[in-house]
């Protein structure tokens, strides 16, 4: 498929709706950083191996997926790997779908809460609770002293040493199931 443009995505959303658009594009599109499906598959395998969880499925979302931001507040800003050209460098939004890793991250949060060592503000706790309802935990909510955070660091190391993704900041979300990931993306697409 040729590189998708923002107006083409908008048209697809109008004609096919968010669910069909997600199903046809989000798992089959090769993110713009990769030379092709083989290189992207190698990267996915590297990340899955780093988390040491056999059921883990790895995806990229955000601006790296299509080459532009899906956040309307960013005005469809292009993905950028060079700050000299644009004034900013995009980050990588890594999605790891694994019930085991989700549970591990959630257990780390609960353990820190019960030991009174969870250092989240009231707003951060509220934000995390909303994300949990949507079926995911973000990397920045996972206590840094936990096994769950070791998984975050493993993903960052594995991504940072791959030729296509070296030098990018990596953000992560652990999704409980693929349906949780799918639902989140569909509801986001519905707002565009």
NORNOR-V197290 format. One line per field, one symbol per residue. phi: phi as a letter, one per 40 degrees, with the letter a starting at -180 (. if undefined). psi: psi as a letter, one per 40 degrees, with the letter a starting at -180 (. if undefined). burial: b if it has 9 or more other C-alpha atoms within 8 Angstrom, else e. A space follows every 50 residues. Layout:
BEGIN
phi->???
psi->???
burial->???
END
This chain:
BEGIN
phi->.cdcbdcccdcdcccbgccccdccbcbbccdccccicccccccdcccdcc cfbdccbbbbbgcccbgacccdccffdccbbbcccbgabcbbbcbbcacc cdcccccccccccccgbcbbcdccccccccccccgabcdcccdccbcdcd cdccccccccbcdcbcgccbbbbcccbccccdcccccccccc
psi->hihiidddddddddddidddddddddeehhieeidadddddddddddddd efhdehhhiiaadddeeiiehddeffhihhehdddeeihiihhhhhhhdd ddddddddddddddefehfiiddddddddddddefihideehheeidddd dddddddddeehddeheihhiihhididdddddddddddee.
burial->eeebeeeebbebbeebbbeebbeeebeebbbbebeeeebbeebbebbbbb bebeebbbbbbbbbbbbbbbeeeeebeebbebbeeeeebbbbbbbbbbbe bbbbbbebbeebbeeeebeeeeeebeebeebbeebbbbbebbbeebbbbb bbebbbebbbebeebbebebbbbbbbbeebbbebbbbebbee
END
